[in-house]
Amino acid sequence: ALIEGARETAGPSLTPEQLLEIKGKLDTGRTMEKSRLWVQAYRAYARVLEITETSIFSDEARAGRERSLKHAQEELDLAWKWMEEGRVEDGYAKLLALKEELAGTPLDAPAKKKLKAAEKNKAWKEGIKAYKRKLAAEEIWQKCLKALDEGKQKSAERHAKTLLKKYADTPAGEKAKARFPELEVE
């Protein structure tokens, strides 16, 4: 009866492995907060609360989780603000990154909603299109670099020609011009 009473008061006891994981996740949460990596901090604290909600570690984890979530929401709001201020490419890039990062958190749905709203906003269509174009060009550039690393010069040149022909005005196109000055585009 005494043991049951103690378990009701203190919660179930933790195994040494759980205790080790909890302490590690709390350290990770603190470190991520200092580094302003809010979603990673949130996930670390949430993991502690998955293991235990009634131990001496729960209060710190609960407070850290809420703080991290609040800051992650601020990051989401900042991305939206950038878009409203005309920094469409920056804001859209941040929204895309946050959408991926926030998957499985309470901010998952709000992030998706903001991204969808941004994509529907006619005033931002050109900026989003420009960002996606740069992204596509960078993907081709990475394929070009991979081909070079693998010793596939012809494949690399094919990718570079695509960049020079379709994406010459992007940062990846500029890299291709610098790396392959001998290539001519028809």
Buried (B, 14 or more C-beta within 10 A) or exposed (E): EEEEEEEEEEBEEBEEEBBEBBEEBBEBBBEBBEEEBBBBBBBBBBBBBEBBEEBEBBEBBBEBBEBBBEBBBEBBEBBBEBBBEEBBBBBBBBBBBBBEBBEEBEBBEBBBEBBEEBEEBEEBEEBBEBBEBBBBBBEBBEBBBEBBEEEBEEBBBBBBBBBBEBBBEBEBBBBBBEBBEEBEEE
